[in-house]
Each structure stands twice: as C-alpha cells, then as structure tokens.
Amino acid sequence: MYFEELSVGQKFPGTRVTVTEAHIVNFGSITGDWGPLHFNEEVAAKSVFRKRIGHGMLTASLAMSSVVPIMGNEAATHLSDTFTYKDPVLIGDTIITECEVLELLPKSKWGLVRLRLTVRNQHGRVVLEGETALGFHYRAKPAADQE
C-alpha cells in the first residue's frame, strides 16, 4: 500500500498461528535463548506460569508477520518497534493478531506510519501490545503533475 491509501483508525486482520514445540526450539536455536522457562519443565512448573512458555520475542516476531501484507512493495523502511507482554503464550496456544493505523505523518522522502499491534490468544486475552513505525512511499504523481 502507498501512504495515501492508509487512514488513521484503519484496521487490518493479521495472522493466526498455533505456537508449537518446534517454534520454541527453532527460536531458541536461532537466538541462543535457552532460558529454563522455555525449555525446562521442572523449572517452569515451579514458576508463576506453571508451564513452559514461549519466548516474548517469538510472540512479537509472529505478530510482526501480520505487518508484511500491509507493507507490500511500497514500504520504504522499517523504523522502530515497541512491545509490551501482557500474558504468557503457552505451547498449543493460538495467537491472533490485528493491526491498526495510529498515525500518519507526511515527511519529505516518505510518509511515516505508526501501527498498533494487538495479539490475543484463543481465549481472547491480550498477550502482546505493540507499536511499529514504518516509512511508506508516496504514490508517484502523473508526469503532468510533476512540472
């Protein structure tokens, strides 16, 4: 999408993913995060969570995949992200994402777009809230308008 095609308050359905053991093992392998809450049943059982939990950044990464269709080929750059983890994601949880346009700021080279990310589990509980800032290209003006 181009900057001009977006509007504040516009919502986009995101992705729906069931988090598996493979997600957690692969994420741990990629990041080197082998924390006991993710991989040790005994430690996790004694924690406030009572079960092994997925990595927060795994949840954030899965949530960010819902931004990709909005970006398309027209996004100029990915500028920043912030995430707040509200509830753990357990193996077997299905997470559902949604994106909402919060702000549109025209800039000289591209338009700045701030999106809110909301991730809920299969019970409707919010597990992650976040914001991402992207630069979007403007739609090219017809040659007659450029004179």
C-alpha positions as CSV (number, residue, x, y, z in Angstrom):
1,M,0.0,0.0,0.0
2,Y,1.1,3.6,-0.6
3,F,1.0,6.2,2.2
4,E,-2.1,7.9,0.6
5,E,-4.1,4.6,0.8
6,L,-3.9,4.5,4.6
7,S,-6.1,6.3,7.1
8,V,-6.0,6.7,10.9
9,G,-8.2,4.1,12.5
10,Q,-7.9,1.7,9.6
11,K,-7.7,-1.9,10.8
12,F,-6.1,-5.0,9.2
13,P,-6.7,-8.6,10.2
14,G,-3.4,-10.2,10.9
15,T,-2.2,-13.8,11.2
16,R,-3.4,-16.8,13.2
17,V,-0.7,-19.2,14.4
18,T,-0.7,-22.1,16.8
19,V,2.5,-22.0,18.8
20,T,4.2,-25.4,18.8
21,E,7.2,-27.0,20.4
22,A,9.0,-26.6,17.1
23,H,8.5,-22.8,17.2
24,I,10.1,-22.6,20.6
25,V,13.0,-24.9,19.8
26,N,13.7,-23.2,16.5
27,F,13.5,-19.7,18.1
28,G,15.9,-20.8,20.9
29,S,18.3,-22.2,18.3
30,I,18.3,-19.0,16.3
31,T,18.6,-16.6,19.2
32,G,20.6,-18.7,21.7
33,D,17.9,-18.1,24.3
34,W,17.7,-21.5,26.1
35,G,16.1,-20.0,29.2
36,P,14.6,-22.5,31.6
37,L,11.1,-21.1,31.4
38,H,11.1,-22.1,27.7
39,F,12.9,-25.4,28.0
40,N,12.8,-26.9,31.5
41,E,9.5,-28.5,32.6
42,E,10.5,-28.7,36.3
43,V,11.6,-25.0,36.5
44,A,8.5,-23.9,34.6
45,A,6.2,-25.9,36.9
46,K,7.5,-24.0,39.9
47,S,7.1,-20.6,38.2
48,V,4.1,-18.4,38.3
49,F,3.2,-19.7,34.8
50,R,3.1,-23.4,35.9
51,K,4.0,-24.5,32.4
52,R,6.7,-23.8,29.8
53,I,6.1,-20.5,27.9
54,G,7.1,-19.2,24.5
55,H,9.7,-16.5,24.2
56,G,8.3,-13.0,24.3
57,M,10.2,-12.1,21.2
58,L,8.9,-15.2,19.4
59,T,5.4,-13.8,20.0
60,A,6.5,-10.4,18.8
61,S,8.1,-11.9,15.7
62,L,5.0,-13.9,14.9
63,A,2.9,-10.7,15.4
64,M,5.2,-8.7,13.0
65,S,4.4,-11.2,10.2
66,S,0.9,-9.5,10.1
67,V,2.5,-6.3,9.1
68,V,4.2,-7.7,6.0
69,P,1.0,-7.8,3.8
70,I,0.3,-4.1,4.7
71,M,3.9,-3.1,3.7
72,G,3.8,-4.9,0.4
73,N,6.4,-3.4,-2.0
74,E,5.6,0.1,-1.1
75,A,7.1,0.3,2.3
76,A,10.3,2.3,2.2
77,T,11.8,1.3,5.6
78,H,11.0,-0.3,9.0
79,L,11.9,2.3,11.7
80,S,11.1,1.0,15.2
81,D,9.1,-1.4,17.3
82,T,8.0,-1.4,21.0
83,F,6.3,-4.4,22.7
84,T,4.5,-4.9,26.0
85,Y,3.9,-8.5,27.0
86,K,0.6,-8.9,28.8
87,D,0.2,-12.6,29.3
88,P,2.3,-15.7,28.5
89,V,1.9,-17.7,25.4
90,L,2.0,-21.5,26.1
91,I,2.7,-24.4,23.7
92,G,-0.6,-25.1,21.9
93,D,-1.9,-21.5,22.3
94,T,-3.3,-20.0,19.1
95,I,-2.4,-16.3,18.7
96,I,-4.4,-13.9,16.6
97,T,-3.0,-10.5,15.5
98,E,-4.6,-7.3,14.4
99,C,-3.0,-4.1,13.2
100,E,-4.5,-0.6,13.4
101,V,-3.2,2.7,11.9
102,L,-2.5,5.1,14.7
103,E,-0.8,8.0,13.0
104,L,0.2,9.2,9.5
105,L,2.9,11.8,9.3
106,P,4.0,13.1,5.9
107,K,7.7,13.5,5.6
108,S,9.9,14.7,2.7
109,K,11.1,11.3,1.4
110,W,8.2,9.1,2.6
111,G,5.2,9.1,4.9
112,L,5.7,7.8,8.5
113,V,3.1,5.3,9.6
114,R,2.6,4.2,13.2
115,L,0.7,0.9,13.6
116,R,-0.7,-0.6,16.8
117,L,-0.3,-4.4,17.1
118,T,-2.7,-6.3,19.3
119,V,-2.2,-10.1,19.8
120,R,-4.8,-12.2,21.6
121,N,-4.8,-15.9,22.4
122,Q,-7.6,-18.3,21.6
123,H,-9.4,-17.2,24.8
124,G,-9.5,-13.6,23.7
125,R,-6.9,-12.4,26.2
126,V,-4.4,-9.9,25.1
127,V,-0.9,-11.4,25.2
128,L,1.0,-8.6,23.5
129,E,0.5,-5.0,22.6
130,G,3.0,-3.1,20.5
131,E,3.7,-0.3,18.0
132,T,5.7,-0.3,14.9
133,A,6.8,2.6,12.8
134,L,7.3,2.3,9.0
135,G,8.1,4.6,6.2
136,F,5.8,4.2,3.2
137,H,6.4,5.5,-0.3
138,Y,4.1,8.1,-1.8
139,R,2.2,7.2,-4.9
140,A,4.0,8.5,-7.9
141,K,2.3,11.6,-9.4
142,P,1.4,11.6,-13.1
143,A,4.0,13.3,-15.3
144,A,1.7,16.3,-15.9
145,D,1.6,17.0,-12.1
146,Q,5.4,17.0,-11.7
147,E,6.0,20.1,-13.8
